[in-house]
């Protein structure tokens, strides 16, 4: 008797003991040799019978399987407990997933379909069909593993990605998508259109059916290059480039879509910064030039065109050494050596050569240019035309020399004032008053010169300035050709006018209410030897007794002022008349520009 026959005998006895009449023996051969695994379990859980398919599934001989408690073969005791409890209550079990332990220790994944056989309301036995789904479960496990790996890859990407089903319901999103949206979506519930609002670049809100994702789901096609502005739920905006792509089954039917959202904020900022920098470079008055490490010019702004005379088309692609004079060619190798070392060349002054061959003084600042990986690939040069600065420096030096010369002259004049005044002042108070008045007169002449950039002053302006502190200054009549006195003449004639007005205020016309003062100047002679004549005449004033011969005023009028302009001075007086005459070469009196005219 073979093993299966013995198993059938045992099973028959067990069936008879447990009400085996429920099994129609006409179907016993079908039961025993059917392809589906089948076993009978008593009300208390003892295996009463198992067909060949069941024994082959688990690999047990009949004697090691039949007669044992069914729970011995379930590694998950709570599963078999739940199955038996539900069957006892009269429930039917359909495709209940479970695991069974095979004879070799391996685990079989199965689906259990079972129902109870009751008599008089009491459970007699249960009949269970066991379907092996191990291969299916392994396939599912592999798919889950692949799906997990797929999600791990997407979760690790820095770009926002989400998927939907064919109806637009979100089925997955990665961390970057949640961060970009500023919210967590509910998978299986939220639709893709609930995350953002989209606007065109000019601020017009897009209808939902014009969203790139809507077009993909509706038309089963990818959408590309449709940039938009997205609004988050918190109201903030950011530029975005969606890349929706349909997901299809083997037959090409749409089953969903995947969308990758590129946040263009950094790109837009970089572009704005590039345009801003480009605008600065193009509008800069300085020449801004870039070159590679082989001295080849790569960029050339309008400032460079103005400074050097080459157009961008003429300069780009040429060596920057075309701008360097022969006697400065040694500068470029030294500059490149420092640039290759990553060093910024601080501003230094040098000379460069224009297209027309002329030279121009410039201030150069040179910085290394790096590529995206940080490698030095060239240099940026800023050249500033310092021609005006050099000219200003020259003028300042000349002015300082002139000032130094003039200050020395003024020191001499002032020292002479002090010395002569000291010799003739009767009291310290008188000395202080006279020195102060004479220095103030000199100051008024200086004010005229400063206001005219030290170019000179007219005779009328000088007379008006020196008479202004004295009473009755309006009685002075002035006449003569328009002319500008040289700075030297302004200073010394100003002192002379002050001394004449001071003497008149003490003893002459300006001391009373009678008389007139007339100042007349003329120019005589040929073009080669023109002479300047000036007379100060007081008439009808108080009687003049005498004119001191050794006072400071007399010294100025007869010697100091005439000598300063290369001429001669004569001081005369009558009963009611004072006259000072000056004759000097016009070149010693008139300002150079006017004299040249």
C-alpha positions as CSV (number, residue, x, y, z in Angstrom):
1,X,0.0,0.0,0.0
2,X,1.6,3.3,-1.1
3,X,1.7,6.6,0.9
4,X,-1.2,8.3,-0.8
5,X,-3.4,5.2,-0.4
6,X,-2.6,5.1,3.3
7,X,-3.4,8.8,3.5
8,X,-6.8,8.1,1.9
9,X,-7.6,5.4,4.4
10,X,-6.7,7.6,7.3
11,X,-8.7,10.5,5.8
12,X,-11.7,8.3,5.3
13,X,-11.7,7.2,8.9
14,X,-11.3,10.8,10.1
15,X,-14.2,11.9,7.8
16,X,-16.4,9.2,9.2
17,X,-15.5,10.2,12.8
18,X,-16.3,13.9,12.0
19,X,-19.4,13.4,10.0
20,X,-17.7,12.4,6.8
21,X,-21.1,11.9,5.2
22,X,-20.8,15.5,4.1
23,X,-18.2,14.4,1.6
24,X,-19.8,12.7,-1.4
25,X,-17.5,9.8,-2.2
26,X,-18.5,10.0,-5.8
27,X,-16.2,13.1,-5.8
28,X,-13.4,11.6,-3.8
29,X,-11.2,10.9,-6.7
30,X,-11.7,14.5,-7.9
31,X,-10.9,15.7,-4.3
32,X,-7.8,13.7,-4.0
33,X,-6.3,14.3,-7.4
34,X,-7.5,17.9,-8.0
35,X,-5.0,20.6,-8.9
36,X,-6.1,22.9,-6.1
37,X,-4.7,22.3,-2.6
38,X,-7.5,21.4,-0.2
39,X,-7.7,20.4,3.4
40,X,-10.4,19.7,6.0
41,X,-10.0,21.0,9.6
42,X,-12.1,19.9,12.6
43,X,-13.9,22.4,14.8
44,X,-11.0,22.3,17.2
45,X,-8.4,22.9,14.5
46,X,-7.1,19.4,13.8
47,X,-6.3,18.7,10.2
48,X,-8.7,15.9,9.1
49,X,-7.7,15.5,5.5
50,X,-5.4,17.0,2.9
51,X,-5.2,16.2,-0.8
52,X,-2.2,15.5,-2.8
53,X,-1.9,19.0,-4.1
54,X,-1.9,20.3,-0.5
55,X,0.8,17.9,0.6
56,X,2.9,18.6,-2.5
57,X,2.6,22.4,-1.8
58,X,4.1,22.1,1.6
59,X,6.2,19.0,1.1
60,X,4.9,17.1,4.1
61,X,4.2,13.4,4.1
62,X,0.6,12.7,5.2
63,X,1.5,11.3,8.5
64,X,3.4,14.5,9.4
65,X,0.6,16.7,8.4
66,X,-2.8,15.1,8.9
67,X,-3.8,14.9,12.5
68,X,-1.8,17.9,13.6
69,X,-3.3,21.3,14.6
70,X,-3.5,23.6,11.7
71,X,-1.8,26.4,13.7
72,X,1.4,24.5,13.8
73,X,1.9,25.4,10.1
74,X,1.2,29.1,10.4
75,X,4.2,31.2,11.4
76,X,1.8,34.1,12.1
77,X,-0.4,32.7,14.9
78,X,-2.7,35.7,14.9
79,X,-3.6,35.1,11.2
80,X,-4.8,31.5,11.8
81,X,-6.5,32.6,15.0
82,X,-8.4,35.2,13.1
83,X,-9.3,32.7,10.3
84,X,-10.6,30.0,12.8
85,X,-12.5,32.6,14.8
86,X,-14.3,34.0,11.7
87,X,-15.1,30.5,10.4
88,X,-16.6,29.6,13.8
89,X,-18.8,32.6,13.6
90,X,-20.1,31.3,10.3
91,X,-18.2,33.8,8.1
92,X,-16.9,32.8,4.7
93,X,-13.2,33.5,4.1
94,X,-12.2,34.5,0.5
95,X,-8.6,34.9,-0.7
96,X,-7.3,35.6,2.8
97,X,-3.6,36.3,2.5
98,X,-1.5,34.1,4.8
99,X,1.9,32.4,5.1
100,X,2.5,28.7,5.6
101,X,5.6,27.0,6.8
102,X,6.8,24.2,4.4
103,X,8.5,21.0,5.4
104,X,11.9,22.3,4.3
105,X,11.4,25.4,6.5
106,X,10.7,27.8,3.7
107,X,7.7,30.1,3.8
108,X,4.9,29.8,1.2
109,X,2.7,32.8,0.5
110,X,-0.9,31.6,0.0
111,X,-4.5,32.9,-0.3
112,X,-7.0,31.0,1.8
113,X,-10.6,30.5,0.7
114,X,-12.7,28.6,3.4
115,X,-16.1,28.0,4.8
116,X,-17.5,26.0,7.7
117,X,-19.8,22.9,7.7
118,X,-22.4,23.2,10.4
119,X,-24.8,20.6,11.9
120,X,-27.6,21.7,14.3
121,X,-25.8,25.1,14.5
122,X,-22.5,23.6,15.5
123,X,-19.3,23.7,13.5
124,X,-18.4,20.2,12.3
125,X,-15.4,21.1,10.1
126,X,-14.0,23.6,7.7
127,X,-13.1,23.2,4.1
128,X,-10.1,25.2,2.9
129,X,-8.7,25.8,-0.5
130,X,-5.1,26.9,-0.5
131,X,-3.7,28.8,-3.5
132,X,0.1,29.3,-3.7
133,X,0.8,32.9,-4.6
134,X,4.5,32.8,-3.6
135,X,5.7,33.7,-7.0
136,X,3.1,36.5,-7.3
137,X,4.1,37.8,-3.9
138,X,7.8,37.7,-4.7
139,X,7.0,39.7,-7.9
140,X,5.0,42.1,-5.9
141,X,7.9,42.4,-3.4
142,X,10.3,43.1,-6.2
143,X,8.0,45.7,-7.6
144,X,7.7,47.3,-4.2
145,X,11.4,47.3,-3.8
146,X,11.8,48.9,-7.3
147,X,9.2,51.4,-6.4
148,X,10.9,52.2,-3.1
149,X,14.2,52.5,-4.9
150,X,12.6,54.8,-7.5
151,X,11.1,56.9,-4.8
152,X,14.4,57.1,-2.9
153,X,16.0,58.3,-6.1
154,X,13.3,61.0,-6.7
155,X,13.3,62.0,-3.0
156,X,17.1,62.6,-3.2
157,X,16.8,64.9,-6.3
158,X,17.0,68.7,-5.6
159,X,14.3,69.3,-8.3
160,X,10.6,69.2,-7.6
161,X,8.8,66.1,-9.0
162,X,5.3,64.8,-8.5
163,X,3.1,62.2,-10.2
164,X,-0.7,61.9,-10.7
165,X,-3.1,59.4,-12.0
166,X,-5.1,59.9,-15.2
167,X,-7.6,62.0,-13.3
168,X,-4.9,64.4,-12.0
169,X,-5.0,63.1,-8.4
170,X,-1.5,63.3,-6.8
171,X,0.0,59.8,-6.3
172,X,3.5,60.9,-5.3
173,X,5.6,64.0,-4.6
174,X,9.2,64.3,-3.4
175,X,10.6,66.5,-0.7
176,X,11.8,69.2,-3.1
177,X,8.2,69.5,-4.4
178,X,6.8,70.0,-0.9
179,X,9.5,72.6,-0.2
180,X,8.8,74.4,-3.4
181,X,5.1,74.5,-2.8
182,X,5.4,75.4,0.8
183,X,2.8,72.8,1.8
184,X,2.3,69.0,2.1
185,X,-0.2,67.5,-0.4
186,X,-2.5,64.7,0.6
187,X,-1.7,61.7,-1.7
188,X,-4.7,60.2,-3.3
189,X,-6.9,63.1,-2.4
190,X,-5.4,66.4,-3.6
191,X,-5.3,67.3,-7.3
192,X,-2.3,68.8,-9.0
193,X,-4.1,72.1,-9.6
194,X,-4.6,72.7,-5.9
195,X,-0.9,73.4,-5.2
196,X,-0.1,76.4,-7.4
197,X,-1.7,79.2,-9.3
198,X,0.0,79.9,-12.6
199,X,0.4,83.3,-14.3
200,X,1.9,84.5,-17.5
201,X,5.1,86.7,-17.5
202,X,2.9,89.8,-17.8
203,X,0.8,88.8,-14.7
204,X,-2.3,87.3,-16.4
205,X,-3.7,84.3,-14.5
206,X,-3.9,81.1,-16.6
207,X,-7.2,79.1,-16.7
208,X,-6.7,75.6,-15.3
209,X,-7.3,74.0,-18.7
210,X,-4.3,75.9,-20.1
211,X,-1.9,74.7,-17.4
212,X,0.9,72.6,-18.9
213,X,-0.2,69.6,-16.7
214,X,-3.8,69.9,-17.8
215,X,-2.8,69.8,-21.4
216,X,-0.6,66.7,-20.8
217,X,-3.5,64.9,-19.1
218,X,-6.0,66.0,-21.6
219,X,-4.0,65.4,-24.8
220,X,-1.7,62.6,-23.7
221,X,1.4,64.5,-24.7
222,X,4.3,66.2,-23.0
223,X,4.5,70.0,-22.8
224,X,7.8,71.8,-23.0
225,X,9.2,75.4,-22.8
226,X,6.2,77.0,-21.3
227,X,7.6,79.2,-18.6
228,X,5.2,80.7,-16.1
229,X,5.0,82.5,-12.7
230,X,3.7,80.3,-9.9
231,X,2.0,81.5,-6.8
232,X,2.3,79.5,-3.6
233,X,-0.6,79.1,-1.1
234,X,1.2,81.7,1.1
235,X,0.9,84.2,-1.7
236,X,4.6,84.3,-2.7
237,X,5.6,84.1,-6.4
238,X,8.5,82.4,-8.2
239,X,9.3,81.8,-11.9
240,X,8.9,78.1,-12.9
241,X,9.4,75.9,-15.9
242,X,7.1,72.9,-15.8
243,X,8.0,69.6,-17.7
244,X,4.8,67.5,-17.6
245,X,5.1,64.1,-19.3
246,X,2.4,61.5,-19.7
247,X,2.7,58.0,-18.2
248,X,1.3,55.2,-20.4
249,X,0.7,51.4,-20.1
250,X,1.9,48.8,-22.6
251,X,-0.9,49.7,-24.9
252,X,-0.1,53.4,-24.8
253,X,-3.1,54.3,-22.7
254,X,-2.7,57.2,-20.4
255,X,-2.5,56.1,-16.7
256,X,-1.1,59.3,-15.2
257,X,1.6,61.9,-15.6
258,X,4.9,63.0,-14.0
259,X,5.8,66.7,-13.7
260,X,9.2,68.2,-13.0
261,X,9.1,71.8,-11.9
262,X,12.3,73.8,-12.4
263,X,12.5,76.8,-10.0
264,X,14.0,79.6,-12.1
265,X,14.5,82.0,-9.2
266,X,18.3,81.6,-9.1
267,X,18.5,81.6,-12.9
268,X,16.4,84.7,-13.1
269,X,18.5,86.5,-10.4
270,X,21.7,85.5,-12.2
271,X,20.3,86.8,-15.5
272,X,19.2,90.0,-13.9
273,X,22.6,90.4,-12.3
274,X,24.3,89.6,-15.6
275,X,22.1,92.2,-17.4
276,X,22.7,94.7,-14.7
277,X,26.5,94.2,-14.8
278,X,26.4,94.3,-18.6
279,X,24.5,97.6,-18.5
280,X,27.1,99.0,-16.1
281,X,30.0,97.8,-18.2
282,X,28.4,99.2,-21.4
283,X,27.5,102.6,-19.9
284,X,30.8,103.0,-18.0
285,X,33.0,105.9,-19.2
286,X,36.0,103.8,-18.3
287,X,37.4,101.3,-20.8
288,X,36.5,97.8,-19.6
289,X,38.2,94.9,-21.5
290,X,38.5,91.2,-20.8
291,X,41.2,88.9,-22.2
292,X,42.2,85.3,-22.0
293,X,45.5,84.0,-20.6
294,X,47.0,84.3,-24.1
295,X,46.4,88.1,-24.2
296,X,43.5,87.7,-26.7
297,X,40.7,90.3,-26.2
298,X,37.3,88.7,-25.5
299,X,35.1,91.7,-24.7
300,X,35.3,95.4,-25.5
301,X,32.9,98.1,-24.2
302,X,32.0,101.5,-25.6
303,X,34.4,103.2,-23.1
304,X,37.2,101.2,-24.6
305,X,36.1,102.3,-28.1
306,X,36.1,106.0,-27.0
307,X,39.5,105.7,-25.2
308,X,41.5,103.7,-27.7
309,X,39.6,104.3,-31.0
310,X,39.1,100.7,-32.0
311,X,35.6,99.3,-32.5
312,X,34.6,96.1,-30.8
313,X,34.8,94.3,-34.1
314,X,38.3,95.5,-34.6
315,X,39.5,94.7,-31.1
316,X,37.9,91.4,-30.2
317,X,40.1,88.5,-31.2
318,X,43.3,90.7,-31.3
319,X,46.1,90.7,-28.7
320,X,45.8,93.3,-26.0
321,X,49.5,94.1,-26.7
322,X,48.4,96.2,-29.6
323,X,47.4,98.8,-27.0
324,X,50.8,98.7,-25.3
325,X,53.6,101.0,-26.5
326,X,56.9,99.3,-27.4
327,X,58.7,100.8,-24.3
328,X,55.9,99.3,-22.0
329,X,55.7,95.8,-23.5
330,X,57.4,94.2,-20.5
331,X,54.4,95.0,-18.4
332,X,52.1,92.4,-19.9
333,X,54.1,89.3,-18.9
334,X,54.4,90.5,-15.4
335,X,50.6,91.2,-15.3
336,X,49.7,87.7,-16.6
337,X,52.1,86.0,-14.1
338,X,50.3,87.7,-11.2
339,X,46.8,87.0,-12.7
340,X,47.7,83.2,-13.1
341,X,48.5,83.3,-9.4
342,X,45.0,84.6,-8.6
343,X,46.3,88.0,-7.6
344,X,44.4,91.2,-8.2
345,X,46.6,94.0,-9.7
346,X,45.9,97.1,-7.8
347,X,45.5,100.4,-9.7
348,X,48.7,101.7,-11.3
349,X,49.5,104.4,-13.7
350,X,51.0,103.7,-17.1
351,X,50.7,104.7,-20.8
352,X,48.7,103.0,-23.6
353,X,48.5,103.6,-27.3
354,X,45.5,104.6,-29.3
355,X,44.6,103.4,-32.8
356,X,45.9,106.6,-34.3
357,X,49.3,106.0,-32.6
358,X,48.9,108.7,-29.9
359,X,49.6,107.9,-26.3
360,X,47.2,108.3,-23.4
361,X,48.0,108.1,-19.7
362,X,45.8,105.6,-18.0
363,X,45.1,104.1,-14.6
364,X,44.8,100.3,-14.9
365,X,43.0,97.9,-12.5
366,X,43.3,94.2,-13.4
367,X,41.4,91.3,-11.8
368,X,41.4,87.5,-12.6
369,X,38.4,86.1,-14.3
370,X,37.3,82.6,-13.2
371,X,35.0,80.0,-14.9
372,X,32.2,78.1,-13.2
373,X,34.6,75.7,-11.6
374,X,36.8,78.4,-10.2
375,X,39.6,78.0,-12.7
376,X,41.3,81.3,-13.8
377,X,40.7,81.7,-17.5
378,X,41.6,85.3,-18.1
379,X,41.6,88.8,-16.8
380,X,39.4,91.9,-16.7
381,X,41.0,95.3,-17.2
382,X,39.6,98.7,-16.3
383,X,41.5,101.5,-17.9
384,X,40.7,105.1,-16.9
385,X,41.9,108.1,-18.9
386,X,43.8,110.2,-16.5
387,X,44.8,112.9,-19.0
388,X,42.7,115.5,-17.3
389,X,44.0,114.4,-13.9
390,X,47.6,114.7,-15.1
391,X,46.9,118.2,-16.6
392,X,45.2,119.2,-13.3
393,X,48.3,117.9,-11.4
394,X,50.5,120.0,-13.6
395,X,48.3,123.1,-13.2
396,X,48.3,122.6,-9.4
397,X,52.1,122.3,-9.4
398,X,52.3,125.5,-11.4
399,X,49.8,127.2,-9.2
400,X,51.7,126.1,-6.1
401,X,54.8,127.6,-7.6
402,X,53.0,130.8,-8.4
403,X,51.4,130.9,-5.0
404,X,54.8,130.3,-3.4
405,X,56.2,133.2,-5.5
406,X,53.3,135.5,-4.7
407,X,53.3,134.7,-1.0
408,X,57.0,135.5,-0.9
409,X,56.2,138.8,-2.7
410,X,53.4,139.5,-0.2
411,X,55.7,138.8,2.6
412,X,58.1,141.3,1.2
413,X,55.3,143.9,0.8
414,X,53.9,143.3,4.2
415,X,57.3,143.4,5.8
416,X,58.0,146.6,4.0
417,X,54.6,148.0,5.3
418,X,55.5,147.0,8.8
419,X,59.0,148.4,8.6
420,X,58.0,151.8,7.1
421,X,55.0,152.1,9.4
422,X,57.0,151.3,12.4
423,X,59.6,153.9,11.5
424,X,56.9,156.6,11.2
425,X,54.2,155.7,13.7
426,X,54.1,157.8,16.8
427,X,52.4,155.3,19.1
428,X,51.8,151.5,19.1
429,X,48.1,152.1,18.6
430,X,48.8,154.2,15.6
431,X,51.2,151.5,14.3
432,X,48.6,148.7,14.8
433,X,45.8,150.8,13.0
434,X,48.0,151.7,10.0
435,X,49.3,148.1,9.5
436,X,45.8,146.7,9.8
437,X,44.4,149.2,7.2
438,X,47.2,148.5,4.7
439,X,46.9,144.7,5.0
440,X,43.1,145.0,4.6
441,X,43.7,147.1,1.4
442,X,46.0,144.3,0.2
443,X,43.3,141.8,1.1
444,X,40.7,143.7,-1.0
445,X,43.0,143.4,-4.0
446,X,43.4,139.7,-3.4
447,X,39.7,139.2,-3.2
448,X,39.4,140.7,-6.7
449,X,42.1,138.4,-8.0
450,X,40.5,135.2,-6.4
451,X,37.1,136.0,-7.8
452,X,38.7,136.2,-11.3
453,X,40.8,133.0,-10.9
454,X,43.8,135.2,-10.4
455,X,43.6,136.5,-14.0
456,X,43.5,140.1,-13.0
457,X,41.0,143.0,-12.5
458,X,40.0,146.2,-14.3
459,X,41.2,149.6,-13.2
460,X,37.6,150.6,-12.3
461,X,37.1,147.4,-10.2
462,X,40.3,148.0,-8.3
463,X,39.5,151.7,-7.7
464,X,36.0,150.9,-6.4
465,X,37.3,148.2,-4.1
466,X,40.0,150.4,-2.5
467,X,37.7,153.5,-2.2
468,X,34.8,151.5,-0.7
469,X,35.8,151.9,3.0
470,X,36.1,155.7,2.7
471,X,33.3,158.3,2.9
472,X,32.4,160.3,-0.2
473,X,33.8,157.6,-2.4
474,X,31.1,158.4,-5.0
475,X,32.7,161.7,-5.9
476,X,35.5,160.0,-7.8
477,X,35.2,160.3,-11.5
478,X,36.9,157.5,-13.5
479,X,37.6,157.4,-17.2
480,X,39.8,155.3,-19.5
481,X,39.8,152.4,-21.9
482,X,38.6,149.0,-20.8
483,X,41.5,146.9,-19.8
484,X,42.5,144.2,-17.3
485,X,45.4,144.8,-15.0
486,X,47.8,142.0,-14.3
487,X,47.7,140.3,-10.9
488,X,51.0,142.0,-10.0
489,X,49.7,145.5,-11.1
490,X,46.5,144.9,-9.1
491,X,48.4,144.3,-5.9
492,X,50.8,147.3,-6.2
493,X,48.3,149.8,-7.7
494,X,45.8,148.7,-5.1
495,X,48.3,149.7,-2.4
496,X,48.9,153.0,-4.2
497,X,45.2,153.8,-4.5
498,X,44.8,153.0,-0.8
499,X,47.5,155.4,0.2
500,X,46.1,158.1,-2.0
501,X,42.6,157.6,-0.5
502,X,44.0,157.5,3.0
503,X,45.9,160.8,2.5
504,X,42.8,162.3,0.9
505,X,40.6,161.2,3.9
506,X,43.0,162.9,6.3
507,X,44.0,166.0,4.4
508,X,42.3,166.2,1.0
509,X,39.0,166.1,-0.8
510,X,37.7,163.0,1.1
511,X,38.2,164.8,4.5
512,X,35.5,167.4,3.8
513,X,32.5,168.2,1.6
514,X,34.2,170.1,-1.2
515,X,36.3,169.1,-4.2
516,X,36.5,166.3,-6.8
517,X,38.8,163.4,-7.5
518,X,39.4,162.4,-11.1
519,X,41.2,159.2,-12.2
520,X,42.1,159.0,-15.8
521,X,44.1,156.3,-17.6
522,X,45.2,156.2,-21.2
523,X,47.3,154.1,-23.6
524,X,49.7,155.7,-26.0
525,X,52.4,154.6,-28.4
526,X,52.9,152.1,-31.1
527,X,52.1,148.4,-31.0
528,X,55.7,147.7,-30.2
529,X,56.1,150.2,-27.3
530,X,52.8,151.0,-25.9
531,X,52.7,153.0,-22.6
532,X,50.2,153.1,-19.8
533,X,49.4,156.5,-18.2
534,X,47.3,157.0,-15.1
535,X,46.7,160.2,-13.1
536,X,45.0,160.7,-9.8
537,X,43.9,164.3,-9.4
538,X,42.3,166.0,-6.5
539,X,40.9,169.6,-7.1
540,X,39.0,172.2,-5.1
541,X,39.7,170.5,-1.9
542,X,41.3,171.8,1.4
543,X,44.4,173.8,1.0
544,X,47.5,171.6,0.7
545,X,50.3,172.8,2.8
546,X,52.9,170.2,2.0
547,X,53.4,166.5,1.1
548,X,55.7,164.5,3.3
549,X,58.8,163.2,1.5
550,X,59.6,160.2,3.7
551,X,56.3,158.7,4.7
552,X,55.2,155.1,3.7
553,X,52.6,156.5,1.3
554,X,55.1,158.7,-0.5
555,X,57.5,155.8,-0.8
556,X,54.8,153.6,-2.3
557,X,53.6,156.3,-4.8
558,X,57.0,157.5,-5.9
559,X,59.1,154.3,-5.8
560,X,57.5,151.0,-4.8
561,X,54.4,150.9,-7.0
562,X,56.0,152.4,-10.1
563,X,59.0,150.1,-9.8
564,X,56.7,147.0,-9.5
565,X,55.3,147.7,-13.0
566,X,58.6,148.9,-14.5
567,X,57.5,152.6,-14.7
568,X,57.9,156.0,-12.9
569,X,55.7,157.8,-10.5
570,X,55.4,161.6,-9.8
571,X,53.6,163.1,-6.9
572,X,52.8,166.8,-7.2
573,X,50.7,169.3,-5.2
574,X,49.4,172.9,-5.4
575,X,47.3,175.1,-3.1
576,X,44.1,173.0,-3.6
577,X,45.4,170.3,-5.8
578,X,47.1,166.9,-5.5
579,X,48.2,164.9,-8.5
580,X,49.9,161.5,-8.8
581,X,51.0,160.4,-12.2
582,X,52.1,156.9,-13.3
583,X,53.7,156.0,-16.6
584,X,54.7,152.4,-17.3
585,X,55.1,150.0,-20.2
586,X,51.7,148.5,-21.0
587,X,53.2,145.0,-20.9
588,X,54.1,145.6,-17.2
589,X,50.5,146.6,-16.3
590,X,48.1,144.7,-18.5
591,X,47.2,141.1,-18.0
592,X,49.0,138.7,-20.4
593,X,45.8,137.5,-22.2
594,X,44.6,141.1,-22.7
595,X,48.0,142.2,-23.8
596,X,48.1,139.4,-26.3
597,X,44.8,140.6,-27.7
